[in-house]
């Protein structure tokens, strides 16, 4: 029997992947994509089916592992946030050339309005860049159904499929009807043993194959039923929506009757015939896209000599940020129903480091150790500790991308900014910090690196950290000198000795690594609770 | 029928347990639900909110349109005011009066109360104090939910059943604490509705 579950968009994707017979899920945590993999890790069905479920060191290793599973003929899904696809871009782009064997879906969760991100890049651009089919679900049910469809398409056409979601779908719950699960694939190697060898001669051939498939991709997008044209009596305007923008449009018509012709897009490449149909039958168009004005730009064309196209480019819709029902209402010329203003007495309440967080101590100690130098020499990274940028710490000066703390500090030190300090978390260090450290060792860079080791990936909810308990071994292994690696207890009772070490290493003209190590307060509380629960269970038995 | 509800609070205050209770009750009443949550960075002591939408017909948007929320349910007084642009002119504001102060420039309580009282339809109560009197400060969320219960258009019995289901595994005492908290909030609201 088909079962109806209340699921987050992320969870709908996860449940669908299990039901569609995946053999593995690979990911690095990143908001808003994390819950996909967490769901599979916790799923009893996944455990029973021996589905490989766990965290990879970064998105690139995740993508490559998934491609390897596809090579072996089994279905795999790989999940990341939008900026994670930058890290995985090399294998992602080349997977378009190798093609897939077992079904392969890449999920990239975009974060327009940057709720938890450093930019709002639109993963659909990557889909076009790689010339792969892209699925963009409009709701939780679509997300579920499209995973099944995506695996079928991936196996029939022999290509990876990109699924793009955005924050509001990822983190919103709704009822989802699930279908019975199907078995996993058996191991079956690619029929063409050269398919995955991208030597130039093979790659040229494979690339032509990909180019030849483009028409088929478009035909699939026409036939699948995910792209829907609905006619309307009022032809003064035609509306094209992509992804969840359709819901915001529909919300503005309580009787669910939209008087204008509407083209709802959820699968790419966009069928030309559908766009032609709405373009030719309407006086002008309004394009509603959650993300970059990609469809808008392509329909408008470089010279914009055709019909009037309204959207993000002409200011009808704001150029940046996520959409909502009111933005769409205003774009349609309806009244904005906005209520009372926020009273001026309300002040902002930015996120902050938790009470008892080890980073609080580390930043206070670092600030004190750096007192004798001018400000502006601390290069930081992506994680909870980025909150060190805010009051009362004001302790860091950069946060750019995963791992950039070490390499930017190196560049600044090379330029003569001494001392230069890098502050990076344990999980970010293994994600993308180690390679930078090797550069530093090779060049004998004059930098001090603090690896804030809270023994978890804290910001995304406490996932495993890849090098748990082995951070100093890694540093030693890549060539940092033993007498310049220090593990500290980041607590006030060790303040004097910690401060002395920090001051000494800031003066040292070479690579030094300082590792303040104490478990994240959130995971410590959770582990304490689990322990108490386990003990209580023992007593009951 | 539709109820669009903004749940408000500070990261870590547990507004999602209120959402889960209403959601469970609405599901067993056969209603459609959408509930958008906030995850990630803002959970670290920042302001958090959830959009909970319930209806007897399919729901389009995951986000509640501005000016159309029927209810703001807030476990913190300043946070209740942050979402006023979303509240419908006839909507109700249900808020805890116990401030959660984790910033240095938190406004004076009197000034917040003046703003809360400017809203025609409001219920303001010290849920923490009421919950403590009943035996556990932890059930303050359920006091707030109880105060919102007359406006939910969901049978009160369904809400009680949802609490029983959700807290069942924690034991009968916890279930009773939460049911008492729910009732106390409801009694307060019914006495202050007009």
HADDOCK unambig.tbl for C-alpha pairs under 7 A between the chains (distance, minus, plus):
assign (segid A and resid 31 and name CA) (segid B and resid 40 and name CA) 5.86 0.50 0.50
assign (segid A and resid 116 and name CA) (segid B and resid 40 and name CA) 6.06 0.50 0.50
assign (segid A and resid 116 and name CA) (segid B and resid 41 and name CA) 5.65 0.50 0.50
assign (segid A and resid 168 and name CA) (segid B and resid 36 and name CA) 6.72 0.50 0.50
assign (segid A and resid 168 and name CA) (segid B and resid 62 and name CA) 6.89 0.50 0.50
assign (segid A and resid 171 and name CA) (segid B and resid 36 and name CA) 5.76 0.50 0.50
assign (segid A and resid 171 and name CA) (segid B and resid 37 and name CA) 5.58 0.50 0.50
assign (segid A and resid 171 and name CA) (segid B and resid 38 and name CA) 6.90 0.50 0.50
assign (segid A and resid 172 and name CA) (segid B and resid 34 and name CA) 6.70 0.50 0.50
assign (segid A and resid 172 and name CA) (segid B and resid 35 and name CA) 5.23 0.50 0.50
assign (segid A and resid 172 and name CA) (segid B and resid 36 and name CA) 3.83 0.50 0.50
assign (segid A and resid 172 and name CA) (segid B and resid 37 and name CA) 5.96 0.50 0.50
assign (segid A and resid 172 and name CA) (segid B and resid 62 and name CA) 6.56 0.50 0.50
assign (segid A and resid 173 and name CA) (segid B and resid 34 and name CA) 5.42 0.50 0.50
assign (segid A and resid 173 and name CA) (segid B and resid 35 and name CA) 4.92 0.50 0.50
assign (segid A and resid 173 and name CA) (segid B and resid 36 and name CA) 6.17 0.50 0.50
assign (segid A and resid 174 and name CA) (segid B and resid 33 and name CA) 5.87 0.50 0.50
assign (segid A and resid 174 and name CA) (segid B and resid 34 and name CA) 4.81 0.50 0.50
assign (segid A and resid 174 and name CA) (segid B and resid 35 and name CA) 6.77 0.50 0.50
assign (segid A and resid 247 and name CA) (segid B and resid 60 and name CA) 4.81 0.50 0.50
assign (segid A and resid 247 and name CA) (segid B and resid 61 and name CA) 4.77 0.50 0.50
assign (segid A and resid 248 and name CA) (segid B and resid 60 and name CA) 6.94 0.50 0.50
assign (segid A and resid 248 and name CA) (segid B and resid 61 and name CA) 5.32 0.50 0.50
assign (segid A and resid 250 and name CA) (segid B and resid 60 and name CA) 6.17 0.50 0.50
assign (segid A and resid 251 and name CA) (segid B and resid 60 and name CA) 5.47 0.50 0.50
assign (segid A and resid 251 and name CA) (segid B and resid 61 and name CA) 5.88 0.50 0.50
assign (segid A and resid 324 and name CA) (segid B and resid 63 and name CA) 6.78 0.50 0.50
assign (segid A and resid 325 and name CA) (segid B and resid 65 and name CA) 5.42 0.50 0.50
assign (segid A and resid 326 and name CA) (segid B and resid 65 and name CA) 5.94 0.50 0.50
assign (segid A and resid 326 and name CA) (segid B and resid 66 and name CA) 6.52 0.50 0.50
assign (segid A and resid 337 and name CA) (segid B and resid 66 and name CA) 5.76 0.50 0.50
assign (segid A and resid 337 and name CA) (segid B and resid 67 and name CA) 5.02 0.50 0.50
assign (segid A and resid 338 and name CA) (segid B and resid 66 and name CA) 4.56 0.50 0.50
assign (segid A and resid 338 and name CA) (segid B and resid 67 and name CA) 4.52 0.50 0.50
assign (segid A and resid 338 and name CA) (segid B and resid 85 and name CA) 5.44 0.50 0.50
assign (segid A and resid 338 and name CA) (segid B and resid 86 and name CA) 6.41 0.50 0.50
assign (segid A and resid 339 and name CA) (segid B and resid 66 and name CA) 6.30 0.50 0.50
assign (segid A and resid 339 and name CA) (segid B and resid 67 and name CA) 4.23 0.50 0.50
assign (segid A and resid 339 and name CA) (segid B and resid 84 and name CA) 6.37 0.50 0.50
assign (segid A and resid 339 and name CA) (segid B and resid 85 and name CA) 4.03 0.50 0.50
assign (segid A and resid 339 and name CA) (segid B and resid 86 and name CA) 5.68 0.50 0.50
assign (segid A and resid 339 and name CA) (segid B and resid 87 and name CA) 5.82 0.50 0.50
assign (segid A and resid 339 and name CA) (segid B and resid 88 and name CA) 6.27 0.50 0.50
assign (segid A and resid 339 and name CA) (segid B and resid 89 and name CA) 6.96 0.50 0.50
assign (segid A and resid 340 and name CA) (segid B and resid 84 and name CA) 5.56 0.50 0.50
assign (segid A and resid 340 and name CA) (segid B and resid 85 and name CA) 4.77 0.50 0.50
assign (segid A and resid 341 and name CA) (segid B and resid 84 and name CA) 6.39 0.50 0.50
assign (segid A and resid 341 and name CA) (segid B and resid 85 and name CA) 5.41 0.50 0.50
assign (segid A and resid 342 and name CA) (segid B and resid 81 and name CA) 6.34 0.50 0.50
assign (segid A and resid 342 and name CA) (segid B and resid 82 and name CA) 5.60 0.50 0.50
assign (segid A and resid 342 and name CA) (segid B and resid 83 and name CA) 6.97 0.50 0.50
assign (segid A and resid 342 and name CA) (segid B and resid 84 and name CA) 5.86 0.50 0.50
assign (segid A and resid 342 and name CA) (segid B and resid 85 and name CA) 6.51 0.50 0.50
assign (segid A and resid 343 and name CA) (segid B and resid 81 and name CA) 6.98 0.50 0.50
assign (segid A and resid 345 and name CA) (segid B and resid 107 and name CA) 6.46 0.50 0.50
assign (segid A and resid 345 and name CA) (segid B and resid 112 and name CA) 6.95 0.50 0.50
assign (segid A and resid 346 and name CA) (segid B and resid 78 and name CA) 6.19 0.50 0.50
assign (segid A and resid 346 and name CA) (segid B and resid 82 and name CA) 6.69 0.50 0.50
assign (segid A and resid 349 and name CA) (segid B and resid 46 and name CA) 5.32 0.50 0.50
assign (segid A and resid 349 and name CA) (segid B and resid 47 and name CA) 5.82 0.50 0.50
assign (segid A and resid 349 and name CA) (segid B and resid 103 and name CA) 6.89 0.50 0.50
assign (segid A and resid 350 and name CA) (segid B and resid 46 and name CA) 4.86 0.50 0.50
assign (segid A and resid 351 and name CA) (segid B and resid 41 and name CA) 6.81 0.50 0.50
assign (segid A and resid 351 and name CA) (segid B and resid 42 and name CA) 5.19 0.50 0.50
assign (segid A and resid 351 and name CA) (segid B and resid 43 and name CA) 6.85 0.50 0.50
assign (segid A and resid 351 and name CA) (segid B and resid 44 and name CA) 4.90 0.50 0.50
assign (segid A and resid 351 and name CA) (segid B and resid 45 and name CA) 4.90 0.50 0.50
assign (segid A and resid 351 and name CA) (segid B and resid 46 and name CA) 3.84 0.50 0.50
assign (segid A and resid 352 and name CA) (segid B and resid 44 and name CA) 5.54 0.50 0.50
assign (segid A and resid 352 and name CA) (segid B and resid 45 and name CA) 5.58 0.50 0.50
assign (segid A and resid 352 and name CA) (segid B and resid 46 and name CA) 6.76 0.50 0.50
assign (segid A and resid 353 and name CA) (segid B and resid 44 and name CA) 6.42 0.50 0.50
assign (segid A and resid 354 and name CA) (segid B and resid 44 and name CA) 6.47 0.50 0.50
assign (segid A and resid 459 and name CA) (segid B and resid 40 and name CA) 6.53 0.50 0.50
assign (segid A and resid 459 and name CA) (segid B and resid 41 and name CA) 6.46 0.50 0.50
assign (segid A and resid 460 and name CA) (segid B and resid 40 and name CA) 5.84 0.50 0.50
